[in-house]
């Protein structure tokens, strides 16, 4: 028996079959969150900048928000797709130690410097200047976190350099100038300068007193005088900067120096970039290992007082870690809110699904609490002439740096999960935010270092705890849950046994009490109540999306979603 040939019941219609094969219709996908004003889209940012005294900077923040949501957002993608490249030598064998960046990176830096992101409080002595500058940094982080690193160090270096008038007179006008010049030329040929730092050595890590880099005087042993450095640094952040704050050992102990890339005689300084670090995130920025082989540098402050000289810089960089992590939280939350607002699942709009509303509202209150805490610390910096505010800034910088930086990776992941597979691919900003999230918790002292710093402040300056209680007690009577948690904390901090072992537990509680007190007194009532009941109530859940029934999630989501 032979098989009969297959016969079509109807004539083959090629065009009809091709039409049926065209399955690539894009349905049920939201528009990208792009080309928008990041400042105007953020109700919480507008509220807290005004509340903490930076209302006068409204136009600056608005203008920068437009830049960030447009050309700078695009520049951020480009700068991360093409990371910096190290050129150690030219083709003839001459030493270069030059780092080449994508033009988009320079666009990010130039726009930020011209907007006074690294200099505003030093240029304008207005009340609210630190809050306004933090708002600008917060916006910039939406576009790119890597370029925020040299911006932060340039900002934070000012107090350390100011300790030595002869150096300050020559350098600070150019460091605070709203002029960006990326050329690798001597500092005296430039109108604007950027500053990096080189502290960490491989044998010491956070323990900078274990540093082995040596400094030898070329004349007198006093501030502002030249020294010669010999040693190695395991991490030098932003090696393309014009000068670096460096810690090195002298005969009198660990000391602080300003080391330029070029000597004041116009010759290249004797510091050499060994390699660039291949980092998890922060990829638009260069981090390096460097060697000093008789590098010229000037002593800042007194010999043996390096930690004291640099402590204010460290405080400012830790403050920026706090602000920067809060910004990453907001950027991730905004993406999740926007995406779920334009997508349907299981027969209903995704952001209307009760469980998704629970998750989104939880992300929103976490993000706003981080922002409110950051700008409250900024307000304390603005009023540091007041002893209570000075002590509060000293303590809450470490608390916030520990807490908010540690919360950021989990939140960015949860936002990615809200978006799903589209949020996991590199065309979306979420993978970059997720890779970026851990760095602020590690840089400038990890979680344990921050907790020990809190204990150190409480032990050396009892007024810091008094300032903390004075601040948080202002929220007393607003919430029984808050009042109960505050009472329990006072009992816990009163027990001095095993303080170091219990440090994380105590600092966790301080962070939540501080955030809760700000929200209860001055924030949106629905946000405050949801935050307090979920964070301070012992029945609160561990994961995001575990808010108790009765929370008006829809209203919280509406407040937090980007306004386009």
Secondary structure, 3 states (H helix, E strand, C coil): CCCCCCCCCCCCCHHHHHHHHCCCCCCCCCCCCCCCCCCCCCHHHHHHHHHCCCHHHHHHHHHHHHHHHHHHHHHHHHHHHCCCEEEEECCCCCEEEEEECCHHHHHHHHHHHHCCCCCHHHHCCCCCHHHHHHHHHHHHHHHCCHHHHHHHHHHHHHHHHCCCHHHHHHHHHHHCCCCCCCCCCCHHHCCCCCEEEEEECCCCCCCHHHCCCEEEECCCCCCCCEEEEEEEEEEEECCCCCEEEEEEEECCEEEEEEEECECCCCCECCEEEEEECCCCCCCCCCEEEEEEEEEEEEEECCCCCHHHHHHHHHHHHHHHHHHHHHHHHHHHHHHHHHHHHCCEECCEEHHHCHHHHHHHHHHHHHHHHHHHHHHHHHHHHHCCCCHHHHHHHHHHHHHHHHHHHHHHHHHHHHHHHHHHHHHHCCCCCHHHHHHHHCHHHHCCCCHHHHHHHHHHHHHHCCHHHHHHHHHHHHHCCCCHHHHHHHHHHHHHHHCCCCCCCCHHHHHHHHHHHHHHHHHHHHCCHHHHHHHHHHHCCCCCCCCCCCCCCCCCHHHHHHHHCCCC
